[in-house]
Amino acid sequence: MLDSIIKSKTRLRLLIKFFISQANRGYLNGLATEMNESTNSIRKELNNLYDAGYLVKVKNENKIEYQANSKHPMFDIITKVIHKHLGIEDMIEAVLERMGNVKKIILVGDYAKGIDSGKIEAFLIGDNLDMEYITNLEKKVEKLIKRKISFYLANKFFGKKPYIILFSDEKK
């Protein structure tokens, strides 16, 4: 979807990295290694996104880290578009539709780190979740979003960061 609008694959990968979760950060060499790209191509796209106001720079010891600019007027829209591009919104909608008492949906693995690897892993936290329906749902959602998906069921979640809470009905 977005790859037909954003011709630079590096730019798209950076947008996914930073806008899938506001907590994601990265510095030049780390991003180049993570994305298996040259530092020059990463630097060029980071500068373009920074100059446009989509990213901010944060000095961390002797490194400059980049992260999404949550104060940018388009932040919420870009985040929503990235989630739509990855199929996360469709996945949430399908999960909540008929599967039982879902309290939380937590994204883990590569996508929580901002890496579009093609495999989405999500914990479904709740009571009396319909395992048969969930198994069938995985196949349907995979066709819909064109990515491999794995749901893990639990009553509670004690995972380590990074993870992203995509949905929660619990009061803070």
Secondary structure, 3 states (H helix, E strand, C coil): CHHHCCCCHHHHHHHHHHHCCCCCEEEHHHHHHHHCCCHHHHHHHHHHHHHCCCEEEEEECCEEEEEECCCCCCHHHHHHHHHHHHCHHHHHHHHHHHCCEEEEEEEEHHHHHCCCCCEEEEEEEEECCCHHHHHHHHHHHHHHHCCEEEEEEECCCCCCCCCEEEEECCCC
